Amino acid sequence: MIKLVVNTPKGEIANFNCPYLTVDGDYGQIGIYPNHVPIIMKITSSYIETEVQEKLFETTFIVVINGILDFNDNIATVVAQDASISNNLEDAFKIIEENKKRILNENKRKTVDFVQAEKELAKNIKESKASKI
């Protein structure tokens, strides 16, 4: 069995045993079975397919955005900007698009917040006359 662990900044998304992984990476798909040679793969915006042992081998898709998969000693570790789990491929792709939009909106909001904070700082410096000593 392969132990799959998926982590994001929000915490652990998945931690379970599975018989194989099908990884849809940036340069195509690869199948990983127990005792596969060590490998590191970049996953920009795609999925990992597997069957979860604890769920009676139900097919599961892990959607990954901006991630790295490291496979070594039958442990597959994924570190990603965002990830989520789905039970079918169509839903997995919908989740990818929803997550991309959410991340884009968060980044826009953070940029606007930073610009506003910069304006307020300039205003406060000017009003405090800190530049006049």
Backbone torsions as a table, in degrees:
resi	resn	phi	psi	omega
1	MET	NA	154.0	176.5
2	ILE	-107.6	135.3	173.5
3	LYS	-93.9	122.0	179.3
4	LEU	-107.9	125.7	177.6
5	VAL	-127.1	126.3	-180.0
6	VAL	-121.7	122.9	-179.1
7	ASN	-121.8	143.2	173.8
8	THR	-131.8	173.3	175.7
9	PRO	-59.0	-22.7	179.4
10	LYS	-81.7	-10.7	-179.4
11	GLY	127.3	-169.4	-178.3
12	GLU	-77.4	125.0	-179.7
13	ILE	-93.7	-36.0	-178.1
14	ALA	-147.3	146.2	175.5
15	ASN	-159.0	94.6	-177.7
16	PHE	-155.2	170.7	178.2
17	ASN	-97.7	144.0	-179.6
18	CYS	-149.1	155.7	-176.6
19	PRO	-80.6	-21.6	-178.1
20	TYR	-161.5	168.8	171.8
21	LEU	-132.7	137.9	166.8
22	THR	-113.4	113.9	-175.4
23	VAL	-107.2	122.3	177.0
24	ASP	-95.2	90.4	-176.1
25	GLY	-93.0	-174.5	-178.3
26	ASP	-64.2	-24.9	-176.0
27	TYR	-116.2	24.7	178.6
28	GLY	117.3	-174.9	-178.3
29	GLN	-96.1	150.0	175.3
30	ILE	-140.1	139.5	174.9
31	GLY	-97.1	133.4	179.2
32	ILE	-122.9	121.9	176.3
33	TYR	-114.3	166.1	178.2
34	PRO	-51.5	142.9	179.7
35	ASN	69.5	18.8	174.1
36	HIS	-63.4	153.0	176.7
37	VAL	-62.3	150.0	178.0
38	PRO	-57.9	142.2	-177.8
39	ILE	-150.7	148.5	172.0
40	ILE	-125.2	131.2	-178.1
41	MET	-131.8	143.4	173.1
42	LYS	-91.8	134.3	177.0
43	ILE	-127.3	100.4	-176.6
44	THR	-73.7	-52.1	-178.6
45	SER	-158.3	87.5	-176.3
46	SER	-160.0	-147.9	-173.5
47	TYR	-145.7	164.1	171.4
48	ILE	-121.5	128.9	177.5
49	GLU	-106.0	139.3	177.1
50	THR	-159.2	-177.9	173.0
51	GLU	-122.8	129.3	-175.7
52	VAL	-87.9	119.5	-178.5
53	GLN	-60.0	-43.1	-176.7
54	GLU	-68.3	-15.5	177.9
55	LYS	-109.9	36.0	179.7
56	LEU	53.8	41.8	175.1
57	PHE	60.8	40.2	174.4
58	GLU	-73.1	133.7	178.9
59	THR	-64.5	133.1	-176.1
60	THR	-135.9	142.3	175.8
61	PHE	-115.5	129.3	174.0
62	ILE	-104.1	113.9	178.6
63	VAL	-83.2	129.8	-176.0
64	VAL	-124.7	132.3	174.2
65	ILE	-120.3	125.2	179.7
66	ASN	51.0	67.1	-176.8
67	GLY	-128.8	167.9	175.5
68	ILE	-128.3	131.3	174.6
69	LEU	-106.1	129.9	176.1
70	ASP	-120.7	118.9	178.0
71	PHE	-114.2	123.5	-179.6
72	ASN	-159.3	134.3	178.8
73	ASP	53.0	43.4	178.1
74	ASN	61.6	23.7	173.3
75	ILE	-120.8	120.7	177.5
76	ALA	-105.0	116.2	-179.7
77	THR	-112.3	127.1	177.1
78	VAL	-116.6	127.8	172.6
79	VAL	-115.8	123.3	-172.8
80	ALA	-139.8	156.6	174.1
81	GLN	-65.1	-39.0	178.0
82	ASP	-154.4	150.4	178.0
83	ALA	-158.0	152.8	175.7
84	SER	-153.8	166.9	-174.6
85	ILE	-113.7	140.7	176.9
86	SER	-142.6	158.7	-179.3
87	ASN	-98.3	-4.9	173.7
88	ASN	-144.5	158.5	-171.7
89	LEU	-66.9	-38.9	179.5
90	GLU	-61.0	-45.4	177.5
91	ASP	-63.8	-34.6	179.1
92	ALA	-60.6	-43.4	179.7
93	PHE	-70.0	-34.7	175.1
94	LYS	-62.1	-41.1	179.3
95	ILE	-63.8	-40.4	177.8
96	ILE	-56.6	-49.1	-178.1
97	GLU	-65.2	-42.4	178.3
98	GLU	-62.6	-42.1	179.7
99	ASN	-66.4	-39.9	177.5
100	LYS	-60.7	-45.8	179.8
101	LYS	-62.7	-42.6	179.8
102	ARG	-62.9	-44.1	179.8
103	ILE	-64.7	-42.4	178.2
104	LEU	-60.2	-45.4	178.5
105	ASN	-64.2	-39.8	177.0
106	GLU	-62.1	-43.3	179.9
107	ASN	-64.6	-39.9	177.4
108	LYS	-63.0	-43.5	-179.9
109	ARG	-62.8	-43.4	179.4
110	LYS	-63.6	-38.7	178.3
111	THR	-64.6	-44.2	178.5
112	VAL	-63.0	-43.2	178.0
113	ASP	-59.4	-41.8	-179.2
114	PHE	-66.4	-43.8	179.3
115	VAL	-61.8	-43.4	179.4
116	GLN	-63.7	-43.1	179.2
117	ALA	-63.3	-38.2	179.0
118	GLU	-64.9	-41.1	177.9
119	LYS	-64.0	-43.7	179.5
120	GLU	-64.1	-39.5	178.3
121	LEU	-62.8	-45.6	179.1
122	ALA	-61.8	-41.7	179.2
123	LYS	-63.3	-45.5	-179.2
124	ASN	-65.3	-37.6	177.5
125	ILE	-64.6	-43.6	-179.9
126	LYS	-64.1	-44.6	-178.6
127	GLU	-69.4	-31.4	-179.1
128	SER	-80.0	-10.6	-178.8
129	LYS	55.5	36.1	-179.3
130	ALA	-66.1	-22.1	-178.7
131	SER	-80.0	-10.3	179.4
132	LYS	-104.0	107.7	-179.9
133	ILE	-116.2	NA	NA
